[in-house]
Amino acid sequence: MNPPQVKATIVSEAQAKNLLNDNNLGMNETSGDILNNCGVMEYHKESGNLTVTFRNMSLKRIRRADRRGSEFVTEEKFTILFQSTFSIASGELVFQVRVSDHPKIVQEWQ
């Protein structure tokens, strides 16, 4: 079996909530672009843990929702969504897994 690839994407808080409610929601919908967002999952026999290291991952661009009235940038939250698809038993069982990180506030420096 080839080690699974894990991809990190950034989504808005609203998109993350929709993912929880609708499992078939497009897994390609993002709120920005992340550089170096793919990594290979590694298994550590001693601890029994699976890990992925994202070297030099950085946010390239963020797409914000239209602001209404007196909203501040800090009122819009984002989360990093980690997702992977892998199979076991010679492809008989296919799993799509995803997990999100804690909400983040993205500030842009000009």
N, CA, C and O atoms as a DFTB+ gen file, in Angstrom:
440 C
 N C O
     1  1       0.848      -1.183       0.000
     2  2       0.000       0.000       0.000
     3  2       0.891       1.244       0.000
     4  3       1.832       1.336       0.789
     5  1       0.601       2.181      -0.868
     6  2       1.306       3.456      -0.884
     7  2       0.829       4.302       0.288
     8  3      -0.352       4.265       0.633
     9  1       1.726       5.064       0.906
    10  2       1.281       5.924       2.009
    11  2       0.303       6.974       1.493
    12  3       0.523       7.552       0.429
    13  1      -0.765       7.225       2.228
    14  2      -1.764       8.207       1.788
    15  2      -1.216       9.623       1.788
    16  3      -0.366       9.970       2.608
    17  1      -1.708      10.441       0.863
    18  2      -1.405      11.865       0.806
    19  2      -2.459      12.603       1.630
    20  3      -3.632      12.230       1.635
    21  1      -2.030      13.637       2.316
    22  2      -2.946      14.496       3.069
    23  2      -2.845      15.890       2.485
    24  3      -1.750      16.398       2.243
    25  1      -4.003      16.509       2.260
    26  2      -4.048      17.846       1.681
    27  2      -4.689      18.804       2.689
    28  3      -5.709      18.485       3.300
    29  1      -4.083      19.972       2.855
    30  2      -4.619      20.997       3.746
    31  2      -5.207      22.118       2.900
    32  3      -4.569      22.596       1.963
    33  1      -6.422      22.534       3.233
    34  2      -7.064      23.657       2.560
    35  2      -7.636      24.582       3.626
    36  3      -7.876      24.169       4.760
    37  1      -7.849      25.828       3.250
    38  2      -8.440      26.776       4.194
    39  2      -9.880      27.043       3.774
    40  3     -10.161      27.319       2.608
    41  1     -10.785      26.956       4.742
    42  2     -12.210      27.179       4.489
    43  2     -12.742      28.159       5.524
    44  3     -12.181      28.302       6.611
    45  1     -13.826      28.827       5.174
    46  2     -14.450      29.755       6.112
    47  2     -15.191      28.977       7.191
    48  3     -15.450      27.782       7.050
    49  1     -15.521      29.666       8.251
    50  2     -16.269      29.034       9.341
    51  2     -17.609      28.500       8.832
    52  3     -18.047      27.424       9.239
    53  1     -18.258      29.256       7.939
    54  2     -19.545      28.819       7.379
    55  2     -19.376      27.552       6.543
    56  3     -20.194      26.636       6.632
    57  1     -18.313      27.493       5.727
    58  2     -18.057      26.286       4.934
    59  2     -17.788      25.090       5.840
    60  3     -18.245      23.984       5.549
    61  1     -17.057      25.291       6.927
    62  2     -16.756      24.206       7.861
    63  2     -18.043      23.674       8.498
    64  3     -18.206      22.463       8.650
    65  1     -18.946      24.569       8.867
    66  2     -20.232      24.145       9.443
    67  2     -21.044      23.366       8.416
    68  3     -21.677      22.367       8.758
    69  1     -21.032      23.812       7.159
    70  2     -21.750      23.092       6.106
    71  2     -21.177      21.698       5.896
    72  3     -21.922      20.758       5.616
    73  1     -19.866      21.555       6.029
    74  2     -19.254      20.234       5.896
    75  2     -19.756      19.270       6.963
    76  3     -19.929      18.080       6.700
    77  1     -19.992      19.787       8.175
    78  2     -20.507      18.943       9.247
    79  2     -21.936      18.498       8.967
    80  3     -22.318      17.376       9.300
    81  1     -22.731      19.382       8.352
    82  2     -24.139      19.089       8.096
    83  2     -24.374      18.296       6.820
    84  3     -25.340      17.537       6.741
    85  1     -23.516      18.452       5.824
    86  2     -23.699      17.791       4.533
    87  2     -22.404      17.101       4.140
    88  3     -21.473      17.741       3.650
    89  1     -22.350      15.808       4.354
    90  2     -21.134      15.041       4.109
    91  2     -20.724      15.037       2.644
    92  3     -19.559      14.785       2.334
    93  1     -21.653      15.311       1.739
    94  2     -21.346      15.277       0.314
    95  2     -20.984      16.645      -0.250
    96  3     -20.811      16.792      -1.460
    97  1     -20.868      17.647       0.618
    98  2     -20.506      18.984       0.170
    99  2     -19.153      18.926      -0.525
   100  3     -18.277      18.155      -0.134
   101  1     -18.988      19.740      -1.552
   102  2     -17.761      19.731      -2.342
   103  2     -16.514      19.868      -1.497
   104  3     -16.336      20.863      -0.793
   105  1     -15.643      18.859      -1.566
   106  2     -14.418      18.892      -0.780
   107  2     -13.369      19.766      -1.451
   108  3     -12.266      19.912      -0.925
   109  1     -13.689      20.349      -2.601
   110  2     -12.743      21.208      -3.306
   111  2     -13.022      22.683      -3.076
   112  3     -12.286      23.530      -3.583
   113  1     -14.069      23.014      -2.323
   114  2     -14.396      24.405      -2.055
   115  2     -13.428      24.960      -1.016
   116  3     -13.270      24.386       0.061
   117  1     -12.783      26.076      -1.341
   118  2     -11.829      26.680      -0.420
   119  2     -12.067      28.178      -0.322
   120  3     -12.781      28.764      -1.135
   121  1     -11.457      28.786       0.685
   122  2     -11.528      30.239       0.863
   123  2     -10.174      30.884       0.646
   124  3      -9.974      32.047       0.995
   125  1      -9.246      30.140       0.074
   126  2      -7.922      30.697      -0.160
   127  2      -6.992      29.665      -0.746
   128  3      -7.375      28.527      -1.015
   129  1      -5.748      30.095      -0.941
   130  2      -4.723      29.220      -1.505
   131  2      -3.592      29.051      -0.501
   132  3      -3.101      30.025       0.068
   133  1      -3.186      27.801      -0.291
   134  2      -2.089      27.481       0.612
   135  2      -0.967      26.860      -0.204
   136  3      -1.195      25.954      -1.006
   137  1       0.244      27.356       0.008
   138  2       1.429      26.781      -0.642
   139  2       1.956      25.619       0.187
   140  3       1.855      25.624       1.414
   141  1       2.520      24.620      -0.491
   142  2       3.096      23.437       0.175
   143  2       2.079      22.773       1.102
   144  3       2.368      22.497       2.267
   145  1       0.879      22.523       0.562
   146  2      -0.238      22.037       1.371
   147  2      -0.463      20.533       1.294
   148  3      -1.487      20.046       1.772
   149  1       0.469      19.780       0.702
   150  2       0.325      18.326       0.614
   151  2       1.491      17.642       1.327
   152  3       2.630      18.106       1.275
   153  1       1.184      16.546       1.983
   154  2       2.212      15.780       2.677
   155  2       1.862      14.305       2.684
   156  3       0.710      13.928       2.466
   157  1       2.851      13.483       2.932
   158  2       2.670      12.034       2.971
   159  2       2.490      11.600       4.423
   160  3       3.247      12.005       5.304
   161  1       1.477      10.769       4.655
   162  2       1.206      10.262       5.988
   163  2       2.233       9.187       6.346
   164  3       2.506       8.291       5.548
   165  1       2.796       9.283       7.548
   166  2       3.797       8.317       8.018
   167  2       3.273       7.597       9.247
   168  3       2.633       8.198      10.110
   169  1       3.553       6.294       9.315
   170  2       3.154       5.484      10.469
   171  2       4.375       5.222      11.337
   172  3       5.421       4.806      10.839
   173  1       4.240       5.467      12.642
   174  2       5.321       5.235      13.599
   175  2       4.957       4.027      14.455
   176  3       4.076       4.099      15.311
   177  1       5.643       2.927      14.212
   178  2       5.312       1.666      14.896
   179  2       5.429       1.766      16.410
   180  3       4.594       1.231      17.139
   181  1       6.485       2.462      16.890
   182  2       6.722       2.526      18.339
   183  2       5.546       3.141      19.089
   184  3       5.157       2.659      20.153
   185  1       4.988       4.203      18.529
   186  2       3.902       4.903      19.214
   187  2       2.522       4.535      18.670
   188  3       1.510       4.780      19.326
   189  1       2.481       3.946      17.466
   190  2       1.201       3.624      16.841
   191  2       0.499       4.848      16.260
   192  3      -0.702       4.802      15.994
   193  1       1.231       5.939      16.060
   194  2       0.653       7.184      15.552
   195  2       0.887       7.352      14.062
   196  3       1.875       6.868      13.508
   197  1      -0.044       8.049      13.426
   198  2       0.109       8.498      12.047
   199  2       0.386       9.996      12.089
   200  3      -0.287      10.730      12.811
   201  1       1.371      10.454      11.320
   202  2       1.701      11.878      11.300
   203  2       1.951      12.345       9.878
   204  3       2.278      11.559       8.989
   205  1       1.789      13.646       9.689
   206  2       2.116      14.300       8.424
   207  2       2.862      15.577       8.777
   208  3       2.462      16.317       9.675
   209  1       3.952      15.824       8.059
   210  2       4.708      17.058       8.256
   211  2       4.542      17.919       7.011
   212  3       4.833      17.488       5.896
   213  1       4.072      19.134       7.221
   214  2       3.930      20.097       6.125
   215  2       5.085      21.074       6.253
   216  3       5.072      21.949       7.119
   217  1       6.068      20.928       5.405
   218  2       7.242      21.801       5.464
   219  2       6.961      23.100       4.700
   220  3       6.535      23.081       3.545
   221  1       7.207      24.211       5.367
   222  2       7.060      25.539       4.759
   223  2       5.663      25.822       4.226
   224  3       5.516      26.516       3.219
   225  1       4.644      25.300       4.881
   226  2       3.275      25.588       4.467
   227  2       2.979      27.056       4.777
   228  3       3.277      27.536       5.870
   229  1       2.391      27.766       3.809
   230  2       2.071      29.176       4.039
   231  2       0.834      29.573       3.240
   232  3       0.538      29.010       2.186
   233  1       0.131      30.549       3.771
   234  2      -1.079      31.052       3.132
   235  2      -0.689      32.045       2.052
   236  3      -0.040      33.054       2.328
   237  1      -1.086      31.755       0.822
   238  2      -0.753      32.629      -0.307
   239  2      -1.817      33.709      -0.499
   240  3      -1.495      34.877      -0.717
   241  1      -3.085      33.310      -0.415
   242  2      -4.181      34.248      -0.667
   243  2      -5.407      33.809       0.120
   244  3      -5.637      32.617       0.321
   245  1      -6.191      34.787       0.562
   246  2      -7.439      34.504       1.270
   247  2      -8.570      35.206       0.531
   248  3      -8.419      36.343       0.084
   249  1      -9.695      34.525       0.406
   250  2     -10.886      35.110      -0.212
   251  2     -11.918      35.320       0.902
   252  3     -12.364      34.374       1.553
   253  1     -12.270      36.559       1.092
   254  2     -13.201      36.902       2.167
   255  2     -14.617      37.075       1.618
   256  3     -14.822      37.412       0.452
   257  1     -15.575      36.833       2.494
   258  2     -16.974      37.099       2.146
   259  2     -17.177      38.613       2.112
   260  3     -16.403      39.366       2.704
   261  1     -18.211      39.041       1.423
   262  2     -18.520      40.468       1.393
   263  2     -18.873      40.937       2.794
   264  3     -19.662      40.302       3.494
   265  1     -18.283      42.048       3.193
   266  2     -18.549      42.594       4.528
   267  2     -19.825      43.422       4.516
   268  3     -20.162      44.076       3.529
   269  1     -20.515      43.374       5.634
   270  2     -21.749      44.137       5.771
   271  2     -21.581      45.182       6.867
   272  3     -21.265      44.855       8.011
   273  1     -21.791      46.407       6.513
   274  2     -21.803      47.475       7.511
   275  2     -20.514      47.605       8.299
   276  3     -19.454      47.880       7.737
   277  1     -20.613      47.405       9.607
   278  2     -19.496      47.672      10.508
   279  2     -18.720      46.415      10.907
   280  3     -18.092      46.399      11.966
   281  1     -18.750      45.373      10.092
   282  2     -18.015      44.153      10.426
   283  2     -16.510      44.398      10.343
   284  3     -16.029      45.140       9.487
   285  1     -15.791      43.763      11.244
   286  2     -14.336      43.835      11.255
   287  2     -13.757      42.552      10.675
   288  3     -14.433      41.524      10.631
   289  1     -12.512      42.613      10.232
   290  2     -11.835      41.431       9.706
   291  2     -11.815      40.327      10.750
   292  3     -11.934      39.150      10.410
   293  1     -11.665      40.695      12.020
   294  2     -11.572      39.700      13.090
   295  2     -12.880      38.961      13.345
   296  3     -12.899      37.975      14.082
   297  1     -13.969      39.426      12.745
   298  2     -15.246      38.734      12.922
   299  2     -15.408      37.568      11.956
   300  3     -16.329      36.765      12.103
   301  1     -14.523      37.470      10.974
   302  2     -14.580      36.377      10.012
   303  2     -13.502      35.352      10.359
   304  3     -12.312      35.670      10.373
   305  1     -13.928      34.130      10.636
   306  2     -12.989      33.094      11.053
   307  2     -12.819      32.067       9.942
   308  3     -13.716      31.850       9.128
   309  1     -11.656      31.445       9.929
   310  2     -11.319      30.404       8.969
   311  2     -10.780      29.199       9.728
   312  3     -10.390      29.312      10.890
   313  1     -10.759      28.058       9.072
   314  2     -10.172      26.862       9.659
   315  2      -9.390      26.118       8.582
   316  3      -9.700      26.217       7.395
   317  1      -8.389      25.385       9.002
   318  2      -7.630      24.566       8.063
   319  2      -8.249      23.180       8.072
   320  3      -8.385      22.550       9.121
   321  1      -8.618      22.719       6.901
   322  2      -9.249      21.413       6.731
   323  2      -8.216      20.442       6.167
   324  3      -7.647      20.682       5.102
   325  1      -7.977      19.348       6.882
   326  2      -7.058      18.306       6.437
   327  2      -7.894      17.149       5.909
   328  3      -8.819      16.695       6.583
   329  1      -7.574      16.664       4.701
   330  2      -8.375      15.593       4.113
   331  2      -7.503      14.600       3.355
   332  3      -6.453      14.946       2.813
   333  1      -7.973      13.359       3.335
   334  2      -7.238      12.301       2.646
   335  2      -8.218      11.212       2.212
   336  3      -9.276      11.027       2.813
   337  1      -7.844      10.511       1.173
   338  2      -8.595       9.341       0.724
   339  2      -7.610       8.189       0.626
   340  3      -6.551       8.319       0.013
   341  1      -7.960       7.069       1.228
   342  2      -7.079       5.902       1.148
   343  2      -7.918       4.633       1.175
   344  3      -9.079       4.641       1.586
   345  1      -7.306       3.547       0.730
   346  2      -8.023       2.269       0.690
   347  2      -7.194       1.196       1.392
   348  3      -5.973       1.297       1.506
   349  1      -7.897       0.168       1.858
   350  2      -7.260      -0.999       2.469
   351  2      -7.894      -2.250       1.879
   352  3      -8.879      -2.173       1.145
   353  1      -7.330      -3.380       2.200
   354  2      -7.832      -4.671       1.709
   355  2      -7.890      -4.679       0.186
   356  3      -8.924      -4.991      -0.403
   357  1      -6.770      -4.334      -0.444
   358  2      -6.648      -4.332      -1.905
   359  2      -7.709      -3.467      -2.586
   360  3      -8.199      -3.801      -3.665
   361  1      -8.049      -2.370      -1.952
   362  2      -9.001      -1.437      -2.538
   363  2     -10.453      -1.764      -2.266
   364  3     -11.340      -1.080      -2.776
   365  1     -10.723      -2.797      -1.472
   366  2     -12.118      -3.158      -1.186
   367  2     -12.799      -2.151      -0.263
   368  3     -14.003      -1.920      -0.370
   369  1     -12.022      -1.552       0.646
   370  2     -12.561      -0.543       1.550
   371  2     -11.883       0.787       1.263
   372  3     -10.660       0.898       1.351
   373  1     -12.671       1.790       0.923
   374  2     -12.136       3.113       0.616
   375  2     -12.664       4.087       1.668
   376  3     -13.862       4.135       1.947
   377  1     -11.745       4.859       2.243
   378  2     -12.097       5.819       3.280
   379  2     -11.770       7.231       2.817
   380  3     -10.701       7.485       2.263
   381  1     -12.705       8.142       3.052
   382  2     -12.448       9.574       2.888
   383  2     -12.500      10.159       4.283
   384  3     -13.539      10.124       4.942
   385  1     -11.385      10.692       4.728
   386  2     -11.331      11.246       6.080
   387  2     -10.973      12.719       6.004
   388  3     -10.242      13.158       5.117
   389  1     -11.504      13.465       6.950
   390  2     -11.174      14.879       7.044
   391  2     -11.365      15.331       8.485
   392  3     -12.212      14.824       9.220
   393  1     -10.552      16.291       8.852
   394  2     -10.627      16.869      10.194
   395  2     -10.244      18.341      10.067
   396  3      -9.413      18.711       9.238
   397  1     -10.863      19.167      10.897
   398  2     -10.545      20.593      10.837
   399  2      -9.804      21.019      12.097
   400  3      -9.925      20.405      13.157
   401  1      -9.037      22.086      11.946
   402  2      -8.273      22.670      13.020
   403  2      -9.150      23.680      13.761
   404  3     -10.295      23.910      13.373
   405  1      -8.626      24.270      14.807
   406  2      -9.347      25.318      15.531
   407  2      -9.524      26.546      14.642
   408  3      -8.707      26.784      13.752
   409  1     -10.584      27.331      14.871
   410  2     -10.797      28.532      14.064
   411  2      -9.610      29.501      14.138
   412  3      -8.962      29.642      15.174
   413  1      -9.351      30.156      13.014
   414  2      -8.249      31.117      12.908
   415  2      -8.810      32.443      12.410
   416  3      -9.822      32.481      11.709
   417  1      -8.143      33.519      12.779
   418  2      -8.428      34.844      12.216
   419  2      -7.242      35.188      11.333
   420  3      -6.095      35.129      11.774
   421  1      -7.515      35.547      10.093
   422  2      -6.450      35.854       9.129
   423  2      -6.363      37.354       8.952
   424  3      -7.332      38.004       8.560
   425  1      -5.179      37.905       9.247
   426  2      -4.930      39.326       9.038
   427  2      -3.956      39.478       7.893
   428  3      -2.995      38.720       7.766
   429  1      -4.217      40.466       7.066
   430  2      -3.345      40.734       5.924
   431  2      -2.476      41.935       6.239
   432  3      -2.958      42.948       6.744
   433  1      -1.193      41.816       5.938
   434  2      -0.242      42.907       6.140
   435  2       0.120      43.464       4.794
   436  3       0.486      42.717       3.886
   437  1       0.023      44.744       4.653
   438  2       0.304      45.382       3.361
   439  2       1.596      46.151       3.396
   440  3       1.985      46.750       2.393
